Amino acid sequence: MADIVIVGAGPQALTLSCLLLQKRPRLHRRLRIVDPSGRWLSRWQRQMERYEIPWLRSPSPHHPHPNPNALRNFAHRQQRSRQLEGPYGLPHTDLFAQFCRQVIAEYQLSEGVQAAHVERIRLPQVGTGPMELALSDGTTMTAGRLVLATGSGTPQMPSWVGEIAGNHPPEALKHSDRIHLPSLHPLQGQRILIVGGGLTSAHLALGALRRGALVHLLCRRTLKHRPFDADPGWLGPKYLKAFRAEPCMQRRHQQVLEARDGGSVTPETAAQLRQAQRAGALQLHEHCEVRSARWCSDQWSVLCTDGHGLEADRIWLATGHRQGVSQHPLLRQLQEQRPIDLVNDWPVLKTDLSWPGSTVHVMGGLTALQIGPAARNLFGGREAALRICRAVIKQ
């Protein structure tokens, strides 16, 4: 039996693994990591490559190593301190990736990821004893404690997509999850309509512009720019003290939504978009949404909510993901076996991020009612790891 099984091998799972091994080195033999890729940070790496993201949006102290200064120290030793951008030291993507490889080696985790995904969780009939996990490779394992650190939900598709009549080529309409900028052929002169006002839409727009496309960027509100997903006050006690003191989960849910405020782009990215707009390669349509779209022979004919029409060769949807218990197969199983309170499909977890009545913990965006608006980021991963680690050490 494994003492702890972590499902997922992303930055948050790595953060927890390192912290556990720092506190309890003996857990190395009893810690199992399960991820379909069989490798650490595979999905994260693909995302960075897919959107050609030059640097992260998290300050340099936020990373998987238990020592907050470890990334800065690494950059200094490698004589790469200039790859920590601006006053917050935002790390370049390749610097962060190399640093994480060193962290994985330091904690002897290189060979620690089992290439499979968990298909079924069977909780004990009573109490909080060992649970049984069925894996995609046909094996089963028992776990004393389980941590779910997977994914960001299912793609959010606008309602008008389901109303499109007839057929269109697959490449003519894609959600951002299915776009891989480096593999695209040159887009010289192609008209690409990008729907969304967050950082993903900006990366897609810049990638298309670099390949010679003419871009229409549709945002349902004013394109906002700020350094982080939410105000920096949410990365410390300034706002979190009152948030944690709030007993009403509905009010916490509202605070998270207001803090995230529907997505934004970084100031540097906004400047690049404005430059492309001045050059005439980008048209920015703010306070505008798609009302309907028709595929007409070899192009899209799009009607917008403000009454004007657009024509495009491709539509890219940077419309985010639906997050919730109902969107996560393993969480749905938990809800069937141990029903708990939900707030707009978000789970009301215990303080240690465990699913009430079980020894299953959750990491990532769905811990927002406990961690706050930055739950899905590296800051949230560190906070979640500290809470789960305390629960493990107490047992």
C-alpha positions in Angstrom: 0.0 0.0 0.0 1.2 3.5 -0.8 0.9 6.0 2.1 0.2 8.8 -0.4 -0.8 8.8 -4.0 -0.7 12.0 -6.0 -2.7 12.1 -9.2 -1.1 14.6 -11.6 2.5 15.6 -12.2 2.2 19.4 -12.7 3.8 22.2 -10.8 1.4 22.0 -7.8 2.0 18.2 -7.5 5.7 18.8 -7.6 5.5 21.5 -5.0 3.7 19.1 -2.6 6.1 16.2 -3.4 9.1 18.3 -2.5 7.6 19.7 0.6 6.6 16.2 1.9 10.1 14.8 1.2 11.7 17.7 2.9 9.7 17.2 6.0 9.6 13.3 5.9 12.4 11.9 3.7 11.2 8.4 4.6 8.0 8.9 2.6 10.1 8.6 -0.6 9.4 4.8 -0.7 5.7 5.2 0.1 4.9 8.1 -2.3 3.4 7.3 -5.7 2.8 9.8 -8.5 0.4 8.9 -11.3 0.1 10.8 -14.6 -0.7 9.7 -18.1 2.4 11.2 -19.5 4.8 9.3 -17.2 6.8 12.6 -16.8 6.9 15.6 -14.6 5.4 18.9 -15.9 4.5 17.4 -19.3 1.2 19.2 -19.6 2.7 22.5 -18.3 5.6 22.2 -20.8 3.1 21.6 -23.7 1.1 24.6 -22.7 4.2 26.8 -22.7 5.2 25.5 -26.1 1.7 25.6 -27.5 1.2 29.3 -26.9 4.9 30.3 -27.2 4.8 31.8 -23.7 8.0 33.7 -23.1 7.8 34.1 -19.3 5.6 33.2 -16.4 3.1 35.5 -14.6 4.2 34.4 -11.1 6.8 36.2 -9.0 10.1 34.5 -8.5 9.4 33.2 -5.0 6.5 31.1 -6.3 7.9 27.8 -7.6 7.9 24.1 -6.5 11.0 24.2 -4.3 10.4 24.6 -0.5 12.9 27.4 -0.3 11.3 30.6 -1.7 14.7 32.0 -2.7 15.7 28.9 -4.6 14.8 30.1 -8.1 16.7 33.4 -7.7 19.7 31.6 -6.3 19.6 29.2 -9.3 19.4 32.1 -11.8 22.3 33.8 -10.1 24.5 30.6 -10.2 23.6 30.1 -13.9 24.4 33.8 -14.6 20.8 34.2 -15.9 19.5 36.7 -13.4 18.4 38.9 -16.3 15.8 36.2 -17.2 13.9 37.3 -14.1 11.8 40.1 -15.6 10.8 43.3 -13.9 10.4 44.2 -10.2 8.6 40.9 -9.4 11.3 38.7 -11.1 8.9 36.9 -13.5 11.0 34.0 -14.7 11.5 33.2 -18.4 9.9 29.9 -19.3 13.1 28.1 -20.2 14.8 29.2 -17.0 11.9 28.0 -14.9 11.8 24.6 -16.8 15.6 24.1 -16.2 15.2 25.1 -12.5 12.3 22.5 -12.1 14.5 19.8 -13.7 17.1 20.5 -11.0 14.5 20.4 -8.3 13.2 17.0 -9.6 16.8 15.7 -9.5 17.5 17.1 -6.0 14.5 15.3 -4.6 15.2 12.1 -6.6 11.9 12.2 -8.3 13.1 11.7 -11.9 11.8 8.2 -12.1 8.8 8.7 -9.9 5.9 9.1 -12.3 3.8 6.1 -13.2 2.3 6.4 -16.7 -1.4 5.9 -16.1 -4.5 7.7 -15.0 -6.8 6.8 -12.2 -10.1 5.6 -13.6 -11.9 4.8 -10.4 -11.7 5.6 -6.7 -13.4 3.3 -4.2 -13.6 4.8 -0.8 -13.9 2.5 2.3 -17.4 1.7 3.3 -17.0 3.3 6.7 -14.4 5.6 8.2 -11.2 6.8 6.6 -9.3 3.6 6.0 -7.4 2.7 2.8 -9.1 3.4 -0.5 -8.7 1.3 -3.7 -7.7 2.9 -7.0 -8.3 1.3 -10.4 -5.7 2.5 -13.0 -5.9 2.7 -16.8 -3.2 0.1 -17.2 -5.4 -2.5 -15.6 -3.7 -2.5 -12.2 -5.1 -1.5 -8.8 -3.5 0.0 -5.8 -4.5 0.9 -2.3 -3.7 4.3 -0.8 -3.9 5.7 2.7 -4.2 9.2 1.4 -4.9 10.5 -2.1 -4.2 14.0 -3.6 -6.0 15.1 -6.8 -3.8 17.6 -8.5 -5.1 17.4 -12.1 -6.2 19.7 -14.9 -8.2 22.8 -15.4 -11.6 21.5 -16.3 -13.3 21.1 -19.7 -13.2 23.6 -22.5 -15.8 26.3 -22.3 -17.6 26.6 -25.6 -19.9 29.7 -26.3 -23.5 28.9 -26.9 -23.4 30.1 -30.5 -21.0 27.3 -31.4 -23.7 24.7 -30.9 -26.0 26.6 -33.2 -23.7 26.5 -36.3 -25.5 24.7 -39.1 -23.7 22.5 -41.6 -20.1 21.3 -41.7 -16.9 23.2 -41.7 -13.2 22.0 -41.8 -11.9 21.0 -38.4 -9.1 23.6 -38.6 -11.6 26.4 -39.2 -12.9 26.4 -35.6 -10.7 25.4 -32.6 -10.7 25.9 -28.9 -7.3 27.1 -27.6 -6.7 23.6 -26.1 -6.4 22.2 -29.6 -4.1 25.0 -31.0 -0.3 24.4 -31.2 1.3 27.5 -32.6 4.7 26.0 -33.5 3.1 23.4 -35.8 1.1 25.9 -37.8 2.0 26.6 -41.4 2.6 30.3 -42.3 -0.7 32.2 -42.0 0.2 35.1 -44.3 -2.9 37.1 -45.2 -5.3 34.8 -43.3 -8.0 36.4 -41.3 -8.2 34.9 -37.8 -10.9 35.8 -35.3 -9.9 35.2 -31.7 -12.6 35.2 -29.1 -11.6 36.0 -25.5 -10.0 38.7 -23.4 -7.5 36.8 -21.2 -3.8 36.1 -21.5 -4.3 33.0 -23.7 -6.1 35.1 -26.3 -3.3 37.5 -26.3 -0.6 34.8 -26.8 -2.7 33.4 -29.7 -3.0 36.8 -31.3 0.7 37.5 -31.1 1.5 34.0 -32.4 -0.8 34.5 -35.4 0.6 38.0 -36.1 4.1 36.7 -36.1 3.0 34.3 -38.8 1.6 37.0 -41.0 -2.1 36.7 -40.1 -4.6 39.6 -39.9 -6.2 39.3 -36.4 -9.6 40.3 -35.1 -9.6 40.1 -31.3 -13.1 40.1 -29.7 -13.5 40.9 -26.0 -16.8 41.1 -24.3 -15.5 43.9 -22.1 -12.6 46.4 -22.2 -9.3 44.6 -22.6 -7.8 44.8 -19.1 -4.1 44.7 -18.3 -2.5 44.0 -15.0 0.7 42.1 -13.8 -1.1 39.2 -12.2 -4.4 37.3 -12.5 -5.6 39.1 -9.4 -4.4 42.0 -7.3 -1.1 41.3 -5.5 -3.0 41.8 -2.2 -4.4 38.3 -2.8 -0.9 36.8 -2.5 -0.6 37.7 1.2 -2.5 38.7 4.3 -3.7 42.0 2.9 -6.9 40.4 1.5 -6.6 36.8 2.5 -7.0 37.5 6.3 -10.5 38.8 5.8 -11.2 36.2 3.2 -10.3 33.3 5.5 -12.4 34.9 8.3 -15.5 35.0 6.1 -17.8 32.1 7.2 -20.2 32.3 4.2 -19.0 30.2 1.3 -21.3 32.0 -1.1 -19.7 35.3 -0.3 -16.2 33.7 -0.7 -17.2 32.5 -4.1 -18.3 36.0 -5.1 -15.1 37.5 -3.8 -13.0 35.0 -5.9 -15.0 35.8 -9.1 -14.7 39.6 -8.4 -10.9 39.3 -7.8 -10.3 37.3 -11.0 -12.7 39.7 -12.9 -12.9 37.6 -16.1 -9.3 37.5 -17.2 -6.6 40.1 -18.2 -3.4 40.4 -20.1 0.0 41.6 -18.8 1.0 45.2 -19.4 3.9 44.0 -21.7 1.5 41.9 -23.8 -1.0 44.7 -24.0 1.7 47.0 -25.3 2.5 44.5 -28.1 -1.2 44.2 -29.0 -1.6 48.0 -29.2 1.5 48.2 -31.4 0.0 45.6 -33.8 -3.2 47.6 -33.7 -1.5 50.8 -34.7 0.2 48.9 -37.6 -3.2 47.8 -38.8 -2.5 44.0 -38.4 -4.8 43.7 -35.4 -8.3 45.0 -35.0 -9.5 45.0 -31.3 -13.3 44.8 -30.8 -14.1 45.6 -27.2 -17.5 45.2 -25.6 -18.3 42.9 -28.4 -19.4 39.2 -28.7 -20.3 36.8 -31.4 -24.0 36.5 -32.0 -23.9 33.9 -34.8 -21.5 32.3 -37.2 -22.0 30.7 -40.6 -19.5 28.7 -42.7 -20.0 30.0 -46.3 -18.1 27.8 -48.7 -14.6 28.8 -47.7 -14.9 31.4 -44.9 -16.8 32.4 -41.8 -19.5 35.0 -41.9 -19.8 36.3 -38.3 -22.5 38.6 -36.9 -21.6 40.4 -33.7 -23.8 41.7 -30.9 -23.1 45.3 -31.8 -24.6 44.7 -35.2 -21.6 44.7 -37.4 -20.3 41.7 -39.4 -16.9 40.1 -39.8 -15.4 37.6 -42.2 -12.7 35.2 -41.2 -10.8 32.1 -42.4 -10.4 30.7 -38.9 -12.0 31.2 -35.5 -10.0 30.5 -32.3 -11.8 30.3 -29.0 -9.8 31.4 -26.0 -12.9 31.1 -23.8 -11.4 29.2 -20.9 -12.6 26.1 -19.1 -15.6 25.1 -17.0 -14.4 24.2 -13.5 -16.4 22.2 -11.1 -17.0 18.9 -9.5 -19.3 17.9 -12.3 -16.5 18.5 -14.8 -14.0 16.2 -13.1 -14.7 12.4 -13.3 -12.9 11.5 -10.1 -14.6 14.3 -8.1 -17.9 13.2 -9.5 -17.2 9.7 -8.1 -16.3 11.2 -4.7 -19.6 13.2 -4.7 -21.5 10.0 -5.4 -19.8 8.1 -2.5 -19.4 11.0 0.0 -21.8 13.8 -0.9 -20.6 17.2 0.3 -21.8 20.8 0.0 -21.1 22.6 -3.3 -21.2 26.3 -4.1 -21.9 26.7 -7.8 -20.2 23.3 -8.4 -17.1 24.2 -6.3 -16.5 21.8 -3.4 -16.6 23.0 0.2 -13.5 21.3 1.4 -12.0 21.2 4.9 -9.3 23.6 6.0 -6.6 21.0 5.0 -8.3 20.7 1.6 -9.6 17.2 2.2 -12.9 16.0 0.9 -15.0 15.8 4.1 -15.4 12.2 5.3 -12.3 11.0 3.5 -8.5 11.2 3.2 -8.7 12.6 -0.3 -7.2 16.1 -0.8 -7.7 18.5 -3.7 -5.2 20.9 -5.2 -5.7 23.5 -8.0 -8.4 25.9 -9.0 -11.2 24.0 -7.2 -9.7 24.9 -3.8 -10.5 28.5 -4.4 -13.1 28.7 -1.6 -10.3 27.8 0.9 -7.2 29.2 -0.8 -8.6 32.3 -2.6 -8.4 33.7 -6.2 -4.8 32.5 -6.7 -5.6 28.8 -5.9 -4.8 27.6 -9.5 -1.4 29.4 -9.6 2.0 28.6 -8.2 1.2 30.7 -5.1 -2.0 28.5 -4.5 0.1 25.4 -5.0 2.5 26.4 -2.3 -0.4 27.2 0.1 -2.2 24.0 -0.7 1.0 22.0 -0.2 1.6 23.5 3.2 -1.9 22.6 4.3 -1.8 19.0 3.1 1.7 18.5 4.4 0.5 19.6 7.9 -2.3 17.0 7.7 0.1 14.3 6.7 2.6 15.1 9.4 -0.1 15.2 12.1 -1.3 11.7 11.4 
